[in-house]
């Protein structure tokens, strides 16, 4: 787990090594143990190392093979590297290190880009060929590891984070379409980034660069075909899921440094812990809860799992003071507007977990693969009809009048019922898009000054890349496929990677073993969700492994109680700093009148999701303060 950066000269122009040195300095938290660059006639590669496998200096990067023909910089972990190493040794390859980096390089030498489909893990890497002076860059199948790039006529720059590319010499402008999508989602979907000149390399994609020839290629997509279904009854499906999960977790326990697991008290992380304890005695597990707000505290459920499996369990009870500290840490680290507020909690969890271990397993992706969100339940009800959906729809005008908020039992219920009623009247793909958003197009347009309104054609083009999975006679697997391509890489995985790397912690996601993903999309919808249960097959397959109390309880999510916080401790900062008239007028990006209306809603009896809008505004305003000297303002 590391940070990478580099430059390739497309037309022979000289590269200043200081560009890469400065870029690398911004990635130190991703790789605090060793940083180095290596220069070639038309490229410079940089690497910041966090040692996971083979912690010796012999495995430092940039790493060059014995023939002195190939050099790699690599961020990630290959969990089947020992199996691949044995295969290569049988072909006569000799190794001088014991980790996965050299195995990856030798595998690429043997198979070229076809090596990617032999890997089980996550990665973003670049390999330089000294002979033909080309570079090959690749990102893992599902976007667990990030990779940003900027492509001009003269150079191709790349790096693990946006901040790494901010040090390179090209003009930078705010991307208006990315900004509009940010305020819709509270994150920015790829390939866009907040900077027009910087793009995200899409999951499952690679780049081959040879002189002026730059080729982008998709090497992997989830193999979902309605006809390609798992052969076997429900009991066979459960058995196969157990086999896959056990092996996935076992692979992800390989490490040369201390390892543990996040334990939220939810089904997914509990399943991971239950499997990990088959191979590790007294596994280190970590949870966080709220000492000031019981509504969001799930640590009692985590304690039940920890007790059942005799883990070495640590609970971090958080107060508002802890959140304030995390607020400033997150705002200082984020280099692209990202307003999923649970990042504050992942940051704290990662910070305290890192004091004891260097690697942590997580239960991420179970919801996206197996239908675990409330929106999935809503989609199921709409598609299958019944008196409940009809009643909610008929009462639509009532839900609009009731006070709504995420931060209370009834307010959250009314909020969900209104969204459901609105969604019922939309086509499946439009409903999906709307339920992914905090704001619709009109609300975002009202929020921004006219000179920052988006080009509708570009927005629709981005939108179509995620809604292409919906077909006329499709089922809910299409919804999940859209989640795996949108919500998972650009919200959930971005959050975990950014916050864990801020604390130099590697997080591994057993549910994203490609074999489990492909298995999930071979299952019928009925194995994942029905009228009574979400994530049905996960709950059923591991029912005997988990405490009974984990079942049939409301899913609360991993959220920060922002509303209370904004109305009290952060009130002054909101009114007099982040959303002050002076601040809004300084950049002329936001609509002054819309901001005033948002502030009024914050202190009303019907705040709705206003706290999410305010958090998105705070994150953006802080980002603007930090990078305004690097940006060409329109």
CORFENTA-V106081 format. One record per residue. N is the residue number from 1. SS is DSSP state (h for helix, s for strand, l for the rest). PHI is phi in whole degrees, -180 to 180 (999 if undefined). PSI is psi in degrees with one decimal (NA if undefined). Layout:
[[N & SS & PHI & PSI] [N & SS & PHI & PSI]]
//
This chain:
[[1 & l & 999 & 121.5] [2 & s & -156 & -167.7] [3 & s & -129 & 140.4] [4 & s & -126 & 155.0] [5 & s & -157 & 160.9] [6 & s & 179 & 169.4] [7 & s & -137 & 139.6] [8 & s & -124 & 127.1] [9 & s & -87 & 119.3] [10 & l & -84 & -22.9] [11 & l & -131 & 20.5] [12 & l & 89 & 1.3] [13 & l & -66 & 145.7] [14 & l & -69 & 143.5] [15 & l & -104 & 128.9] [16 & l & -85 & 117.6] [17 & h & -57 & -27.2] [18 & h & -64 & -26.2] [19 & h & -59 & -47.7] [20 & h & -73 & -36.7] [21 & h & -60 & -45.0] [22 & h & -68 & -39.7] [23 & h & -61 & -44.9] [24 & h & -63 & -34.2] [25 & h & -62 & -24.9] [26 & l & -81 & -7.2] [27 & l & -108 & 14.7] [28 & l & -61 & -37.8] [29 & l & -64 & -30.3] [30 & l & -72 & -27.7] [31 & l & -147 & 79.7] [32 & s & -79 & -10.0] [33 & l & -90 & -29.7] [34 & s & -162 & 134.1] [35 & s & -131 & 137.3] [36 & s & -158 & 156.1] [37 & s & -125 & 159.2] [38 & s & -138 & 133.0] [39 & s & -109 & 144.1] [40 & l & -129 & -179.8] [41 & l & -65 & -31.5] [42 & l & -131 & 15.8] [43 & s & -158 & 156.0] [44 & s & -136 & 130.4] [45 & s & -116 & 143.7] [46 & s & -131 & 149.9] [47 & s & -146 & 135.5] [48 & s & -118 & 124.8] [49 & s & -106 & 133.2] [50 & l & -116 & 110.9] [51 & l & -74 & 126.1] [52 & l & -122 & -51.4] [53 & l & -111 & 141.4] [54 & l & 46 & 85.5] [55 & l & -80 & 3.6] [56 & l & -73 & 162.0] [57 & h & -68 & -19.7] [58 & h & -63 & -23.0] [59 & h & -98 & 8.9] [60 & l & -62 & 154.4] [61 & l & -123 & 160.6] [62 & l & -57 & 137.1] [63 & s & -110 & 126.9] [64 & s & -112 & 138.3] [65 & l & -73 & 171.5] [66 & l & -64 & -27.3] [67 & l & -78 & -9.5] [68 & l & 61 & 31.1] [69 & l & -110 & -15.6] [70 & s & -137 & 139.4] [71 & s & -134 & 137.2] [72 & s & -125 & 144.1] [73 & s & -122 & 132.7] [74 & s & -141 & 129.9] [75 & s & -118 & 119.2] [76 & s & 141 & -164.6] [77 & s & -147 & 137.1] [78 & s & -108 & 110.9] [79 & l & -81 & -20.7] [80 & l & -101 & 26.2] [81 & h & -67 & -29.4] [82 & h & -69 & -40.2] [83 & h & -63 & -43.8] [84 & h & -66 & -36.3] [85 & h & -62 & -44.6] [86 & h & -61 & -41.1] [87 & h & -61 & -44.3] [88 & h & -70 & -36.3] [89 & h & -63 & -35.8] [90 & h & -66 & -21.5] [91 & l & -90 & 1.1] [92 & l & 100 & 4.5] [93 & l & -75 & 133.0] [94 & l & -107 & 138.5] [95 & l & -114 & 145.6] [96 & l & -111 & -2.6] [97 & l & -127 & 171.6] [98 & l & -114 & 7.3] [99 & l & -99 & -169.0] [100 & h & -90 & -19.1] [101 & h & -64 & -48.8] [102 & h & -65 & -35.9] [103 & h & -62 & -44.2] [104 & h & -61 & -43.8] [105 & h & -64 & -45.0] [106 & h & -67 & -33.9] [107 & h & -66 & -40.1] [108 & h & -65 & -40.1] [109 & h & -60 & -35.7] [110 & h & -80 & -36.8] [111 & h & -124 & -3.6] [112 & h & 63 & -147.7] [113 & h & -65 & -17.6] [114 & h & -66 & -14.0] [115 & h & -62 & -25.8] [116 & h & -61 & -37.3] [117 & h & -80 & 0.4] [118 & h & -99 & -5.4] [119 & l & -92 & 141.0] [120 & l & -120 & 107.3] [121 & s & 162 & -150.6] [122 & s & -141 & 150.8] [123 & s & -165 & 154.8] [124 & s & -144 & 120.8] [125 & s & -147 & 162.1] [126 & s & -134 & 135.0] [127 & s & -123 & 127.2] [128 & s & -102 & 130.5] [129 & s & -97 & 111.5] [130 & l & -68 & -24.0] [131 & l & -79 & -56.6] [132 & l & -97 & 3.0] [133 & l & 59 & 40.2] [134 & s & -107 & 167.3] [135 & s & -133 & 139.2] [136 & s & -119 & 128.3] [137 & s & -125 & 137.8] [138 & s & -145 & 151.2] [139 & s & -123 & 148.3] [140 & l & -64 & 169.5] [141 & l & -57 & -40.4] [142 & l & -114 & 3.7] [143 & l & 80 & 32.3] [144 & l & -68 & -41.1] [145 & l & -102 & 137.7] [146 & l & -85 & 155.0] [147 & l & -153 & 117.5] [148 & s & -109 & 151.1] [149 & s & -148 & 161.0] [150 & s & -136 & 125.1] [151 & s & -118 & 117.8] [152 & l & -124 & -173.1] [153 & l & -71 & -24.0] [154 & l & -100 & -39.7] [155 & s & -140 & 158.7] [156 & s & -120 & 117.6] [157 & s & -102 & 147.5] [158 & s & -148 & 160.3] [159 & s & -174 & 166.5] [160 & l & -76 & -19.5] [161 & l & -142 & 159.1] [162 & h & -59 & -40.6] [163 & h & -60 & -29.1] [164 & h & -66 & -34.6] [165 & h & -82 & -15.9] [166 & l & -67 & -15.7] [167 & l & -87 & -8.1] [168 & l & -89 & 152.1] [169 & l & -85 & 74.5] [170 & l & -141 & 152.4] [171 & l & -68 & 145.3] [172 & l & -128 & 129.0] [173 & l & -127 & 150.0] [174 & s & -68 & 130.3] [175 & l & -82 & 113.5] [176 & h & -66 & -37.8] [177 & h & -69 & -40.3] [178 & h & -62 & -39.1] [179 & h & -64 & -43.1] [180 & h & -63 & -42.8] [181 & h & -68 & -34.1] [182 & h & -59 & -46.2] [183 & h & -74 & -16.5] [184 & h & -76 & -49.7] [185 & h & -98 & -23.3] [186 & l & 75 & 13.5] [187 & l & -155 & 170.1] [188 & l & -114 & 114.8] [189 & l & -73 & 147.4] [190 & l & -73 & 160.8] [191 & l & -84 & 3.8] [192 & l & -73 & 155.3] [193 & l & -133 & 174.4] [194 & l & -65 & -20.2] [195 & s & -103 & 126.3] [196 & l & -56 & -37.0] [197 & l & -83 & -5.0] [198 & l & -114 & 132.9] [199 & s & -123 & 159.3] [200 & s & -92 & 130.0] [201 & l & -70 & 126.4] [202 & l & -69 & 150.2] [203 & l & -55 & 144.7] [204 & l & 70 & 20.1] [205 & s & -121 & 158.0] [206 & s & -141 & 164.0] [207 & s & -129 & 132.6] [208 & s & -115 & 124.4] [209 & s & -121 & 122.2] [210 & s & -138 & 103.5] [211 & l & 57 & -122.0] [212 & l & -87 & -6.2] [213 & s & -86 & 115.9] [214 & s & -121 & 115.0] [215 & s & -116 & 126.2] [216 & s & -102 & 138.0] [217 & s & -146 & 140.5] [218 & s & -92 & 119.1] [219 & l & -101 & -11.0] [220 & l & -151 & 141.1] [221 & l & -144 & 154.6] [222 & l & -60 & 122.1] [223 & l & -78 & 76.9] [224 & l & -101 & 115.8] [225 & l & -135 & 133.1] [226 & l & -59 & -29.7] [227 & l & -81 & -18.7] [228 & l & -93 & 79.6] [229 & l & -111 & 155.8] [230 & l & -65 & 130.0] [231 & l & -91 & 114.0] [232 & l & 148 & 156.4] [233 & l & -79 & -178.8] [234 & h & -62 & -37.9] [235 & h & -63 & -38.0] [236 & h & -67 & -37.7] [237 & h & -63 & -45.3] [238 & h & -62 & -42.6] [239 & h & -61 & -43.4] [240 & h & -66 & -40.1] [241 & h & -62 & -42.5] [242 & h & -62 & -42.4] [243 & h & -63 & -45.9] [244 & h & -66 & -43.5] [245 & h & -66 & -41.9] [246 & h & -60 & -44.9] [247 & h & -71 & -38.2] [248 & h & -62 & -46.5] [249 & h & -64 & -43.3] [250 & h & -57 & -45.7] [251 & h & -60 & -39.4] [252 & l & -83 & 3.2] [253 & l & -91 & -4.3] [254 & l & -72 & 123.9] [255 & l & -167 & 147.9] [256 & l & -101 & 9.3] [257 & l & -134 & 165.2] [258 & l & -58 & 142.8] [259 & s & -134 & 148.8] [260 & s & -149 & -160.7] [261 & s & -150 & 141.5] [262 & s & -73 & 141.2] [263 & l & -137 & 98.4] [264 & l & -84 & -21.0] [265 & l & 99 & -4.3] [266 & l & -85 & 173.1] [267 & h & -63 & -46.9] [268 & h & -65 & -50.8] [269 & h & -67 & -31.0] [270 & h & -68 & -38.3] [271 & h & -62 & -45.3] [272 & h & -59 & -45.5] [273 & h & -64 & -41.5] [274 & h & -60 & -36.0] [275 & h & -79 & -36.9] [276 & h & -64 & -34.5] [277 & l & -72 & -8.8] [278 & l & -70 & -23.5] [279 & l & -120 & -9.1] [280 & l & -137 & 119.4] [281 & l & -79 & 140.4] [282 & l & 53 & 51.0] [283 & l & -56 & 138.0] [284 & s & -77 & 123.2] [285 & s & -126 & 152.2] [286 & s & -139 & 134.6] [287 & s & -135 & 157.7] [288 & s & -129 & 149.8] [289 & s & -146 & 178.4] [290 & s & -111 & 120.3] [291 & l & -77 & -19.2] [292 & l & -102 & -4.1] [293 & l & -154 & 100.3] [294 & h & -69 & -23.1] [295 & h & -59 & -33.3] [296 & h & -100 & 3.1] [297 & l & -91 & 114.0] [298 & l & -111 & 12.1] [299 & h & -63 & -29.2] [300 & h & -58 & -36.2] [301 & h & -71 & -39.2] [302 & h & -63 & -38.0] [303 & h & -63 & -36.0] [304 & h & -63 & -43.2] [305 & h & -68 & -44.0] [306 & h & -59 & -41.1] [307 & h & -67 & -42.4] [308 & h & -61 & -37.7] [309 & l & -106 & 9.3] [310 & l & 53 & 46.1] [311 & l & -83 & 160.3] [312 & s & -84 & 87.2] [313 & s & -97 & 136.1] [314 & s & -124 & 128.1] [315 & s & -111 & 127.7] [316 & s & -104 & 109.1] [317 & s & -88 & 122.9] [318 & s & -102 & 144.0] [319 & l & -114 & 174.0] [320 & h & -59 & -32.1] [321 & h & -62 & -40.4] [322 & h & -63 & -40.2] [323 & h & -66 & -39.0] [324 & h & -62 & -42.7] [325 & h & -62 & -42.9] [326 & h & -67 & -35.5] [327 & h & -52 & -51.6] [328 & h & -71 & -33.9] [329 & h & -64 & -44.7] [330 & h & -68 & -46.7] [331 & h & -61 & -35.7] [332 & h & -72 & -29.3] [333 & h & -89 & -36.5] [334 & l & -61 & 129.3] [335 & l & -113 & 3.2] [336 & l & -144 & 135.0] [337 & l & -50 & 125.1] [338 & l & -150 & 115.9] [339 & l & -122 & 30.5] [340 & l & -76 & 107.9] [341 & l & -66 & -18.5] [342 & l & -68 & -8.7] [343 & h & -59 & -30.9] [344 & h & -62 & -38.1] [345 & h & -76 & -40.0] [346 & h & -62 & -36.6] [347 & h & -62 & -47.3] [348 & h & -66 & -45.8] [349 & h & -59 & -43.4] [350 & h & -67 & -38.7] [351 & h & -63 & -47.2] [352 & h & -75 & -34.9] [353 & h & -63 & -39.2] [354 & h & -63 & -21.0] [355 & l & -69 & -19.1] [356 & l & -115 & -30.5] [357 & l & -139 & 166.7] [358 & l & -108 & -17.4] [359 & s & -130 & 138.0] [360 & s & -136 & 135.9] [361 & s & -84 & 150.2] [362 & s & -136 & 165.6] [363 & l & -98 & 16.2] [364 & l & -59 & 148.1] [365 & l & 90 & -11.0] [366 & h & -60 & -38.8] [367 & h & -67 & -42.9] [368 & h & -70 & -34.4] [369 & h & -82 & -34.3] [370 & h & -122 & 17.2] [371 & l & 68 & 70.1] [372 & l & -110 & -3.2] [373 & l & -93 & 159.1] [374 & h & -61 & -32.8] [375 & h & -65 & -30.8] [376 & h & -69 & -39.3] [377 & h & -63 & -44.6] [378 & h & -61 & -41.9] [379 & h & -63 & -41.5] [380 & h & -62 & -44.5] [381 & h & -63 & -43.5] [382 & h & -64 & -44.0] [383 & h & -69 & -27.7] [384 & h & -104 & -4.5] [385 & l & 67 & -161.4] [386 & l & 114 & 168.3] [387 & h & -66 & -29.5] [388 & h & -64 & -46.7] [389 & h & -66 & -38.9] [390 & h & -65 & -39.2] [391 & h & -66 & -42.9] [392 & h & -63 & -41.0] [393 & h & -65 & -44.7] [394 & h & -64 & -30.6] [395 & l & -92 & 12.6] [396 & h & -49 & -47.0] [397 & h & -61 & -28.9] [398 & h & -70 & -43.8] [399 & h & -60 & -32.0] [400 & h & -65 & -28.3] [401 & h & -87 & -21.1] [402 & l & -81 & 147.2] [403 & l & -66 & 136.1] [404 & l & -128 & 141.0] [405 & s & -167 & 147.1] [406 & l & -74 & -13.9] [407 & l & -102 & 33.0] [408 & l & -166 & 154.3] [409 & h & -60 & -52.8] [410 & h & -77 & -40.2] [411 & h & -60 & -39.3] [412 & h & -69 & -37.1] [413 & h & -63 & -47.1] [414 & h & -62 & -37.9] [415 & h & -62 & -45.7] [416 & h & -67 & -38.9] [417 & h & -65 & -38.3] [418 & h & -66 & -43.9] [419 & h & -62 & -38.3] [420 & h & -64 & -46.8] [421 & h & -62 & -40.0] [422 & h & -66 & -43.6] [423 & h & -64 & -29.9] [424 & h & -59 & -28.5] [425 & l & -92 & 7.2] [426 & l & -111 & 156.3] [427 & l & -66 & 155.0] [428 & h & -52 & -44.0] [429 & h & -69 & -37.6] [430 & h & -71 & -36.8] [431 & h & -62 & -42.8] [432 & h & -59 & -48.8] [433 & h & -62 & -43.3] [434 & h & -66 & -39.3] [435 & h & -74 & -17.5] [436 & h & -80 & -17.6] [437 & l & -99 & 151.1] [438 & l & -88 & -34.2] [439 & l & -129 & 147.3] [440 & l & -89 & 177.5] [441 & h & -56 & -44.3] [442 & h & -65 & -41.7] [443 & h & -66 & -39.2] [444 & h & -67 & -41.8] [445 & h & -60 & -38.8] [446 & h & -69 & -30.1] [447 & h & -73 & -29.8] [448 & s & -102 & 149.0] [449 & l & -64 & 153.9] [450 & h & -60 & -31.3] [451 & h & -74 & -4.2] [452 & h & -118 & 17.7] [453 & l & -70 & 146.7] [454 & l & -82 & 158.5] [455 & l & -80 & 113.9] [456 & h & -58 & -33.9] [457 & h & -64 & -40.2] [458 & h & -70 & -42.2] [459 & h & -59 & -44.1] [460 & h & -65 & -32.0] [461 & h & -67 & -44.3] [462 & h & -64 & -44.5] [463 & h & -58 & -41.8] [464 & h & -67 & -26.9] [465 & h & -68 & -25.0] [466 & h & -100 & -22.6] [467 & h & -94 & -0.9] [468 & l & -66 & -16.2] [469 & l & -76 & -14.0] [470 & l & -86 & 130.5] [471 & l & -122 & 168.4] [472 & l & -59 & -40.2] [473 & l & -115 & 32.2] [474 & l & -78 & 170.7] [475 & l & -121 & -168.7] [476 & h & -72 & -13.5] [477 & h & -61 & -28.4] [478 & h & -67 & -35.9] [479 & h & -62 & -44.8] [480 & h & -67 & -36.4] [481 & h & -64 & -40.1] [482 & h & -63 & -40.6] [483 & h & -60 & -42.4] [484 & h & -65 & -26.9] [485 & h & -96 & -17.3] [486 & l & -117 & -69.0] [487 & h & -64 & -44.2] [488 & h & -63 & -56.5] [489 & h & -73 & -33.3] [490 & h & -100 & -13.0] [491 & h & -115 & -71.3] [492 & h & -63 & -51.0] [493 & h & -74 & -34.5] [494 & h & -61 & -44.6] [495 & h & -60 & -50.4] [496 & h & -68 & -43.0] [497 & h & -63 & -47.0] [498 & h & -63 & -47.1] [499 & h & -76 & -35.4] [500 & h & -69 & -39.8] [501 & h & -71 & -27.7] [502 & h & -59 & -28.0] [503 & l & -109 & 15.2] [504 & l & 56 & 44.9] [505 & l & -121 & 130.8] [506 & s & -89 & 129.3] [507 & s & -114 & 129.5] [508 & s & -113 & 140.9] [509 & s & -120 & 92.8] [510 & h & -57 & -31.6] [511 & h & -65 & -18.8] [512 & h & -99 & 18.9] [513 & l & -59 & 129.2] [514 & h & -60 & -25.9] [515 & h & -68 & -35.4] [516 & h & -72 & -40.1] [517 & h & -61 & -47.2] [518 & h & -67 & -35.2] [519 & h & -63 & -43.6] [520 & h & -58 & -38.9] [521 & l & -87 & 5.8] [522 & l & -98 & -3.8] [523 & l & -92 & 147.7] [524 & l & -71 & 156.8] [525 & h & -57 & -35.8] [526 & h & -61 & -20.4] [527 & h & -82 & -13.2] [528 & l & -106 & -37.4] [529 & l & -151 & 142.1] [530 & l & -143 & -168.0] [531 & l & -67 & -16.1] [532 & l & -110 & -23.2] [533 & l & -146 & 136.2] [534 & l & -95 & 157.2] [535 & l & 48 & 46.0] [536 & h & -55 & -51.0] [537 & h & -68 & -32.9] [538 & h & -66 & -46.9] [539 & h & -64 & -41.6] [540 & h & -73 & -40.1] [541 & h & -66 & -30.3] [542 & l & -116 & 18.3] [543 & h & -59 & -39.4] [544 & h & -74 & -13.5] [545 & h & -91 & -17.8] [546 & l & -116 & 152.0] [547 & l & -59 & 140.8] [548 & h & -61 & -28.4] [549 & h & -64 & -19.2] [550 & h & -74 & -15.3] [551 & l & -94 & 152.2] [552 & l & 56 & 45.3] [553 & l & -129 & 154.8] [554 & l & -66 & 142.8] [555 & l & -86 & 116.7] [556 & l & -99 & -19.0] [557 & l & 81 & 178.4] [558 & l & -113 & 77.3] [559 & l & -121 & 161.5] [560 & l & -101 & 136.1] [561 & l & -74 & 73.9] [562 & h & -68 & -38.4] [563 & h & -58 & -50.5] [564 & h & -59 & -41.0] [565 & h & -63 & -47.5] [566 & h & -68 & -29.2] [567 & h & -81 & -12.0] [568 & l & -125 & -88.5] [569 & l & -63 & -32.9] [570 & l & -102 & 6.6] [571 & h & -56 & -46.5] [572 & h & -65 & -42.2] [573 & h & -64 & -38.4] [574 & h & -66 & -47.6] [575 & h & -76 & -32.0] [576 & h & -112 & -3.5] [577 & h & -129 & -75.4] [578 & h & -63 & -42.2] [579 & l & -116 & 26.8] [580 & l & -73 & 155.4] [581 & h & -60 & -37.4] [582 & h & -60 & -45.5] [583 & h & -66 & -41.9] [584 & h & -65 & -40.6] [585 & h & -75 & -24.0] [586 & h & -62 & -38.1] [587 & h & -104 & -18.8] [588 & l & 55 & 42.3] [589 & l & -108 & -34.6] [590 & s & -101 & 153.2] [591 & l & -82 & 114.6] [592 & h & -57 & -43.9] [593 & h & -65 & -41.3] [594 & h & -63 & -38.1] [595 & h & -66 & -38.7] [596 & h & -65 & -38.9] [597 & h & -66 & -37.9] [598 & h & -65 & -41.3] [599 & h & -65 & -36.9] [600 & h & -65 & -41.0] [601 & h & -63 & -34.1] [602 & h & -56 & -37.8] [603 & l & -103 & 15.2] [604 & l & -91 & 176.9] [605 & l & -84 & -4.7] [606 & l & -134 & 69.2] [607 & l & -75 & -21.5] [608 & s & 58 & -131.8] [609 & l & -98 & 24.7] [610 & h & -62 & -29.5] [611 & h & -63 & -34.8] [612 & h & -69 & -37.4] [613 & h & -66 & -42.5] [614 & h & -66 & -41.2] [615 & h & -63 & -40.1] [616 & h & -62 & -38.8] [617 & h & -68 & -41.9] [618 & h & -61 & -47.0] [619 & h & -60 & -44.0] [620 & h & -66 & -45.0] [621 & h & -63 & -39.6] [622 & h & -65 & -42.6] [623 & h & -60 & -41.9] [624 & h & -64 & -42.6] [625 & h & -57 & -41.9] [626 & h & -73 & -36.1] [627 & h & -115 & 8.4] [628 & h & -61 & -30.0] [629 & h & -75 & -14.4] [630 & h & -97 & -6.9] [631 & l & -112 & 139.9] [632 & l & -84 & 108.4] [633 & l & -81 & 136.7] [634 & l & -70 & NA]]
//
